[in-house]
Amino acid sequence: MDEQPSVPPHRPKAKARHRAASPAAKVKSSAKPAETTERGCAEAPVQSSRDWLRETLVMLGWIMLLVITQLLMIIFAKRCTSHAPLPLLLCLAQFAISAILSSSASKAVSKGGPRLLAPRAVLPDILPLSAVWTGGFVMFNAAALYMSPAMVNVVRCMEPLATVCVGSGLGQRFSWQVLATLVPICGGVAMASLTSGGFSTTGSCLAMISNVAFCCRSFCLQRLRRNPQNKLDDLAVFFNVSWTATLALPLLQIPWEGSQVLPTLQGLGTDQLWIFAADMLASSTFFFLYQFVQLLVMTQLSPLAFSVLTPVVKALMIVVLTAYYGDEMSLLKALGCVLSVGGGYLFTLAKSSSERSTDVRKKTS
C-alpha cells in the first residue's frame, strides 16, 4: 500500500485538461480577425466615398482651370481682332510667347538639363504636327471675326465628324456605334446654328476647317509617339510646335496681311494701340496657359476621366460665352447644344470601347 504512487494517477487528468483547454484558446484568438474584417467592411464604403469625393473635387478643379484659361484666351483674342482684324499676326504672337514660356516652364519642371529641340530624325513628325496645330488656331481666330465665339464653339462640337472623315481617309474603320453618335452631334449643331441670329456661313466654314486641323493633331501625335527616336516629353513637343510655328507663320502673314498691318495699326491711335498690344500679350499668355493645363490634364487624369471632362468644358464654354457676349439663347439652341455635347461624350466612349475590342482581337488572334 505504501509503495503505490499517488501523483501519477493525476498526471493524465492534467494533460486532458490541457488538451481540453487548448481549443478554447484557439476560439478566442480567432475572434480578433472577425472583428478586423467587420471593421474593414464598415470602413470600406467610407474610404470609397472619400476617394470619390476627392476625384470629383480634382475633376472640378481641372474643369475650372480649363474654362478660365480658355475663356480669357478667347476674350482677349476677340478684343484684338476687333481692334485690328489680323488673325495671322495674333497667332504669330501667341506661338512666339508660347515658345518662350514653354521653354522656361520645361526648365523649371524638368530635373537636370531638359532636351527641348527635336532631333532631325523627329522633325518629319514635328513639322506636320505644328502645321495642323497652327492652322487650327488660325482658322479659329478667323472664324471669330465673322460670328460670336460662342457660335464658333458650337460648330467646334462637330470635331468628331472631322475625325471620322480624316480617319476613313487614312484607312481606319469605325464601328456602327461610333458612327451612330454623329447623328446627335450634327443634329444638335444644326439646331443650335439655325436658331441663332449670329450664324455666318463663312465663319462656320472656317470653324469646320479648324475642326479638321485640330482632329489631325491626334493622328500626328500617334505618328510622333511611334517614332523610336522621339525622347521628348509633352512640354518639349509643344515647345517645338510653337517655335516651328513662329518661324513658319511670317511666310503666310507677310503675303496675306503684310500690306494691312501698318495702315491698321496707324489708324488705331496711341491709346488704342497700347490696348491692342496689352490684349495681344494677355491672349498669348492665356493661350500658353490653356495649352499647358491641357497637357497637365492629359497626364494627370485617366482617359475615361478626360473623355468626361472634354464635353463638360465645351458645354460650359458655350454657356459662359453666350452670357458674356449677350447672345440669344432660345430653347432650341440650348437643346441643340446639349445634344451636340452629349453626342461628343458618347462618341468618345464608343471610340475607346471599339479600340479596346480591336486590341483584344489582335492579342487573341
C-alpha positions as CSV (number, residue, x, y, z in Angstrom):
1,M,0.0,0.0,0.0
2,D,2.9,2.4,0.8
3,E,4.6,1.6,-2.5
4,Q,1.6,2.7,-4.6
5,P,2.3,6.2,-6.0
6,S,-0.2,8.9,-5.5
7,V,0.9,11.5,-8.2
8,P,0.9,9.6,-11.4
9,P,-2.8,8.9,-11.5
10,H,-3.4,12.7,-11.6
11,R,-1.0,13.4,-14.5
12,P,-3.3,12.1,-17.2
13,K,-6.0,14.4,-15.9
14,A,-3.8,17.4,-16.1
15,K,-2.9,16.6,-19.7
16,A,-6.5,16.0,-20.5
17,R,-7.4,19.4,-19.0
18,H,-4.6,21.0,-21.1
19,R,-5.9,19.4,-24.3
20,A,-9.4,20.4,-23.5
21,A,-8.4,24.0,-22.7
22,S,-6.3,24.4,-25.9
23,P,-9.3,24.6,-28.3
24,A,-10.9,27.3,-26.2
25,A,-7.8,29.4,-26.6
26,K,-7.9,29.0,-30.3
27,V,-11.5,30.0,-30.5
28,K,-10.7,33.1,-28.5
29,S,-7.8,34.1,-30.8
30,S,-9.9,33.5,-33.9
31,A,-12.4,36.2,-32.8
32,K,-10.0,39.1,-33.5
33,P,-9.8,38.6,-37.3
34,A,-13.5,38.5,-37.4
35,E,-13.7,41.9,-35.6
36,T,-11.0,43.3,-38.0
37,T,-13.0,42.0,-41.0
38,E,-16.2,43.6,-39.8
39,R,-14.3,46.9,-39.1
40,G,-12.7,46.8,-42.6
41,C,-16.1,46.2,-44.2
42,A,-17.6,49.1,-42.3
43,E,-14.6,51.4,-43.3
44,A,-14.6,50.4,-47.0
45,P,-17.7,52.4,-48.0
46,V,-16.3,55.4,-46.1
47,Q,-12.9,55.1,-47.9
48,S,-14.6,54.7,-51.3
49,S,-16.8,57.7,-50.7
50,R,-13.8,59.8,-49.7
51,D,-11.9,58.7,-52.9
52,W,-15.0,59.6,-55.0
53,L,-15.2,63.0,-53.4
54,R,-11.5,63.6,-53.8
55,E,-11.6,62.6,-57.5
56,T,-14.7,64.8,-58.1
57,L,-13.0,67.8,-56.5
58,V,-9.9,67.2,-58.6
59,M,-12.1,67.0,-61.7
60,L,-13.9,70.2,-60.9
61,G,-10.6,71.9,-60.3
62,W,-9.3,70.9,-63.8
63,I,-12.6,72.0,-65.4
64,M,-12.4,75.4,-63.8
65,L,-8.7,75.9,-64.9
66,L,-9.5,74.8,-68.5
67,V,-12.6,77.0,-68.6
68,I,-10.9,80.1,-67.1
69,T,-7.8,79.9,-69.3
70,Q,-9.7,79.2,-72.5
71,L,-12.3,81.9,-71.7
72,L,-9.6,84.6,-71.1
73,M,-7.7,83.5,-74.2
74,I,-10.8,83.8,-76.4
75,I,-12.0,87.1,-74.8
76,F,-8.6,88.9,-75.3
77,A,-8.2,87.3,-78.8
78,K,-11.7,88.7,-79.8
79,R,-10.7,92.1,-78.5
80,C,-7.5,92.0,-80.6
81,T,-9.3,91.1,-83.8
82,S,-12.0,93.7,-83.0
83,H,-9.3,96.5,-82.9
84,A,-7.3,95.0,-85.8
85,P,-8.7,92.1,-87.9
86,L,-5.3,90.4,-88.3
87,P,-5.7,86.8,-87.2
88,L,-2.3,85.7,-88.6
89,L,-0.5,88.4,-86.6
90,L,-2.4,87.3,-83.5
91,C,-1.4,83.7,-84.0
92,L,2.2,84.7,-84.6
93,A,2.3,86.5,-81.2
94,Q,0.5,83.6,-79.5
95,F,3.0,80.9,-80.6
96,A,6.1,83.2,-80.1
97,I,5.1,83.9,-76.5
98,S,4.3,80.2,-76.0
99,A,7.7,79.2,-77.3
100,I,9.3,81.5,-74.7
101,L,7.1,80.4,-71.8
102,S,7.2,76.7,-72.6
103,S,11.0,76.7,-72.7
104,S,11.0,78.4,-69.3
105,A,8.4,76.0,-67.9
106,S,10.3,73.0,-69.2
107,K,13.5,74.1,-67.4
108,A,11.6,74.8,-64.2
109,V,9.7,71.5,-64.2
110,S,12.3,69.1,-65.6
111,K,15.2,67.9,-63.4
112,G,18.6,68.4,-64.9
113,G,19.0,69.7,-68.4
114,P,15.8,69.1,-70.4
115,R,16.1,68.3,-74.1
116,L,13.9,70.8,-75.9
117,L,14.9,70.9,-79.6
118,A,13.7,67.9,-81.5
119,P,16.5,65.9,-83.3
120,R,16.5,65.7,-87.1
121,A,15.0,62.2,-87.0
122,V,11.9,63.5,-85.3
123,L,11.4,66.7,-87.4
124,P,9.4,64.9,-90.1
125,D,6.8,64.2,-87.4
126,I,7.1,67.6,-85.7
127,L,6.5,69.7,-88.8
128,P,3.1,68.3,-89.8
129,L,2.0,68.4,-86.2
130,S,3.0,72.0,-86.0
131,A,1.2,72.8,-89.3
132,V,-2.2,71.4,-88.2
133,W,-1.8,72.8,-84.7
134,T,-1.1,76.3,-86.1
135,G,-3.7,76.0,-88.9
136,G,-6.4,75.1,-86.4
137,F,-5.9,78.2,-84.3
138,V,-5.6,80.5,-87.3
139,M,-8.9,79.2,-88.6
140,F,-10.4,79.5,-85.1
141,N,-9.3,83.2,-84.8
142,A,-10.5,83.9,-88.3
143,A,-13.9,82.3,-87.6
144,A,-14.3,84.6,-84.6
145,L,-14.2,87.6,-87.0
146,Y,-17.5,86.6,-88.6
147,M,-19.6,85.2,-85.7
148,S,-19.7,85.1,-81.9
149,P,-17.1,82.9,-80.1
150,A,-20.0,81.0,-78.5
151,M,-21.2,80.1,-82.0
152,V,-17.7,79.1,-83.1
153,N,-17.6,76.7,-80.1
154,V,-20.9,75.2,-81.1
155,V,-19.6,74.4,-84.6
156,R,-16.4,73.1,-82.9
157,C,-18.5,70.4,-81.3
158,M,-18.6,68.8,-84.8
159,E,-14.9,67.8,-84.5
160,P,-15.9,64.1,-84.1
161,L,-17.3,64.2,-87.7
162,A,-14.0,65.6,-88.9
163,T,-12.2,62.8,-87.0
164,V,-14.3,60.1,-88.8
165,C,-13.7,61.7,-92.2
166,V,-10.0,62.1,-91.8
167,G,-9.6,58.6,-90.2
168,S,-11.5,57.0,-93.0
169,G,-9.3,58.7,-95.5
170,L,-6.3,57.3,-93.7
171,G,-7.7,53.8,-93.9
172,Q,-9.2,53.5,-90.4
173,R,-12.6,51.7,-89.8
174,F,-15.2,52.8,-87.3
175,S,-17.9,50.7,-85.7
176,W,-21.6,51.5,-86.2
177,Q,-21.8,52.6,-82.6
178,V,-19.2,55.3,-83.3
179,L,-21.0,56.4,-86.5
180,A,-24.4,56.5,-84.7
181,T,-23.1,59.1,-82.3
182,L,-22.6,61.5,-85.2
183,V,-26.4,61.9,-85.5
184,P,-26.9,63.8,-82.2
185,I,-23.7,65.7,-82.8
186,C,-24.6,67.0,-86.3
187,G,-28.3,67.4,-85.4
188,G,-27.5,69.4,-82.3
189,V,-25.2,71.7,-84.1
190,A,-27.7,72.2,-86.8
191,M,-30.5,73.0,-84.3
192,A,-28.2,75.5,-82.4
193,S,-27.0,77.1,-85.6
194,L,-30.2,77.6,-87.5
195,T,-32.0,79.1,-84.5
196,S,-29.2,81.6,-83.8
197,G,-29.2,85.0,-85.3
198,G,-25.4,85.2,-85.2
199,F,-24.8,82.4,-87.6
200,S,-22.4,83.1,-90.5
201,T,-21.7,80.7,-93.4
202,T,-18.1,82.0,-93.8
203,G,-17.5,81.7,-90.0
204,S,-19.0,78.2,-89.9
205,C,-16.8,77.0,-92.8
206,L,-13.7,78.4,-91.1
207,A,-14.7,76.7,-87.9
208,M,-15.1,73.4,-89.7
209,I,-11.7,73.8,-91.3
210,S,-10.3,74.3,-87.8
211,N,-12.1,71.1,-86.8
212,V,-10.2,69.2,-89.5
213,A,-6.9,70.7,-88.4
214,F,-7.5,70.0,-84.7
215,C,-8.5,66.4,-85.3
216,C,-5.4,65.8,-87.3
217,R,-3.3,66.6,-84.2
218,S,-4.2,63.2,-82.7
219,F,-3.1,61.4,-85.8
220,C,0.2,63.3,-86.0
221,L,0.8,62.7,-82.2
222,Q,0.3,59.0,-82.7
223,R,2.8,59.0,-85.5
224,L,5.3,61.0,-83.4
225,R,4.9,58.6,-80.4
226,R,5.6,55.6,-82.7
227,N,8.9,57.1,-83.7
228,P,11.6,55.3,-81.7
229,Q,13.9,58.4,-81.9
230,N,11.4,60.5,-80.0
231,K,12.5,61.2,-76.4
232,L,10.6,64.4,-76.0
233,D,8.0,65.0,-73.2
234,D,4.7,66.7,-73.9
235,L,6.0,70.2,-72.9
236,A,9.0,69.8,-75.2
237,V,6.7,68.7,-78.0
238,F,4.6,71.9,-77.5
239,F,7.8,74.0,-77.5
240,N,8.9,72.5,-80.9
241,V,5.4,73.1,-82.2
242,S,5.5,76.7,-81.0
243,W,8.9,77.7,-82.3
244,T,8.2,76.0,-85.7
245,A,5.0,77.9,-86.0
246,T,6.9,81.1,-85.1
247,L,9.3,80.6,-87.9
248,A,6.7,79.5,-90.5
249,L,3.8,82.0,-89.8
250,P,5.7,85.0,-91.2
251,L,5.8,83.2,-94.6
252,L,2.0,83.4,-94.6
253,Q,1.5,86.5,-92.6
254,I,3.6,88.8,-94.9
255,P,1.8,87.9,-98.2
256,W,-1.7,87.9,-96.7
257,E,-1.6,90.6,-94.1
258,G,1.7,92.5,-94.7
259,S,0.1,95.3,-96.6
260,Q,-2.6,95.7,-93.9
261,V,-0.5,95.7,-90.7
262,L,0.9,99.3,-90.8
263,P,-2.3,101.1,-92.0
264,T,-4.4,99.2,-89.5
265,L,-2.1,99.9,-86.6
266,Q,-1.6,103.5,-87.6
267,G,-5.4,104.0,-87.6
268,L,-5.8,102.9,-84.0
269,G,-4.3,105.9,-82.2
270,T,-1.8,105.9,-79.3
271,D,-4.2,104.7,-76.6
272,Q,-5.9,102.1,-78.7
273,L,-2.5,100.8,-79.9
274,W,-1.4,100.2,-76.3
275,I,-4.7,98.5,-75.5
276,F,-4.2,96.3,-78.6
277,A,-0.7,95.4,-77.5
278,A,-1.8,94.6,-74.0
279,D,-4.7,92.5,-75.3
280,M,-2.4,90.6,-77.6
281,L,0.1,89.9,-74.8
282,A,-2.7,88.7,-72.5
283,S,-4.3,86.5,-75.2
284,S,-0.9,85.0,-75.9
285,T,-0.2,84.3,-72.2
286,F,-3.5,82.6,-71.6
287,F,-3.1,80.7,-74.9
288,F,0.0,79.1,-73.4
289,L,-1.6,78.5,-70.0
290,Y,-4.6,76.8,-71.7
291,Q,-2.3,74.5,-73.7
292,F,-0.1,73.9,-70.6
293,V,-3.2,73.0,-68.5
294,Q,-4.4,70.6,-71.2
295,L,-1.0,68.8,-71.1
296,L,-1.3,68.5,-67.4
297,V,-4.8,67.2,-67.6
298,M,-3.8,64.5,-70.1
299,T,-1.0,63.3,-67.9
300,Q,-2.9,63.5,-64.5
301,L,-6.3,62.1,-65.5
302,S,-7.2,58.7,-66.9
303,P,-8.6,58.5,-70.5
304,L,-12.1,57.9,-69.2
305,A,-12.0,60.9,-66.9
306,F,-10.6,63.0,-69.7
307,S,-13.4,61.9,-72.0
308,V,-15.9,63.1,-69.4
309,L,-14.0,66.4,-68.8
310,T,-13.9,67.4,-72.5
311,P,-17.6,67.7,-73.3
312,V,-18.3,69.3,-69.9
313,V,-15.7,72.0,-70.7
314,K,-17.2,72.6,-74.1
315,A,-20.7,72.9,-72.7
316,L,-19.6,75.4,-70.0
317,M,-17.7,77.4,-72.6
318,I,-20.8,77.7,-74.8
319,V,-22.9,78.8,-71.8
320,V,-20.3,81.3,-70.4
321,L,-19.5,82.9,-73.8
322,T,-23.2,83.2,-74.7
323,A,-23.8,85.0,-71.4
324,Y,-20.7,87.2,-71.8
325,Y,-21.4,88.4,-75.3
326,G,-25.2,88.6,-74.8
327,D,-26.1,86.2,-77.5
328,E,-29.7,84.9,-77.8
329,M,-30.2,81.6,-76.1
330,S,-33.5,80.0,-77.3
331,L,-34.9,76.7,-76.1
332,L,-34.0,75.0,-79.4
333,K,-30.4,76.4,-79.3
334,A,-30.0,75.2,-75.7
335,L,-31.4,71.7,-76.7
336,G,-29.1,71.6,-79.7
337,C,-26.0,72.4,-77.6
338,V,-27.0,69.7,-75.1
339,L,-27.4,67.1,-78.0
340,S,-24.1,68.0,-79.6
341,V,-22.1,67.9,-76.4
342,G,-23.8,64.7,-75.2
343,G,-23.1,63.2,-78.6
344,G,-19.4,64.1,-78.3
345,Y,-19.3,62.3,-75.0
346,L,-20.9,59.2,-76.5
347,F,-18.5,59.4,-79.4
348,T,-15.5,59.3,-77.1
349,L,-16.9,56.3,-75.1
350,A,-17.8,54.4,-78.3
351,K,-14.4,55.1,-79.9
352,S,-12.5,54.0,-76.8
353,S,-14.6,50.8,-76.5
354,S,-14.1,50.0,-80.2
355,E,-10.3,50.5,-79.8
356,R,-10.2,48.1,-76.7
357,S,-12.2,45.5,-78.7
358,T,-9.7,45.8,-81.5
359,D,-6.8,45.4,-79.2
360,V,-8.3,42.3,-77.6
361,R,-8.9,40.7,-81.0
362,K,-5.3,41.4,-82.0
363,K,-4.0,39.8,-78.8
364,T,-6.1,36.7,-79.1
365,S,-5.5,36.1,-82.8
